Amino acid sequence: SRADRRKWRQAMIEQLRSEDPSVRITLIDDAELEGCWPTYRRALEAAGEASHHLVLQDDLGLCRDFIRSVKEVIRARPNNLIALYTNSDRVFTARERGESWVEKVGASGPSVIWPKELIAEFLQWQDRHINQDFEFDTVRISMWLIKTSRRAFATVPSLTEHLGCESSTMGLNSPTKVAAWFL
C-alpha cells in the first residue's frame, strides 16, 4: 500500500541519515503516475558528481552498516553495475563456496549501483533501441547489458530486502520476490 511505501521510504531515509548525515539523498516521485520507466529514468538523470549513483526503490529494507557496505562493494567492482538484491538460486551455491558475487546476465531488482560514466551511455543506447512506451526498466537495462557485453553482478548476500513483494506497482506480486539471502 502507499502507506507502507511511505513508511519503508522514511525508514530508509532515517537509516541513511543515521549512518552518514552528509550523504546526498534525492527523492524521485511518480507524482504524475507515469510508471516505472519514466521514474527510473529521472532517478538516473538525478546523478550528482560522485563516481557512482545508487538507485533505491521505495519498498526496501537496508542491511546494517548499509553505506559502509555500499562503499566496499564499489571499491571491489568499480566498473560494473551492481545489484544489491537478488533472489537467484545461484546465491546458495555462491554462499557454499564463500563467494561474494553472482554474475548476472541482466540487471534486476530494486537497488542498483551505477558507475556514473555508464548512465549517459545506457540512456543514449536505450533511446535509440527501445520503444519509449516499453515500461520495464529492468528489461531495458538487461537488454543494454547483453547487447553491449557489459558485466553486472549481484552481492551475496543481498544488502537490501524487497519488502514490497506483494505490492508491486506493476501488479507483479509474488511472495517469492524476496532476497535469496539477506543480511
Disulfide bonds with the S-S distance in Angstrom:
none
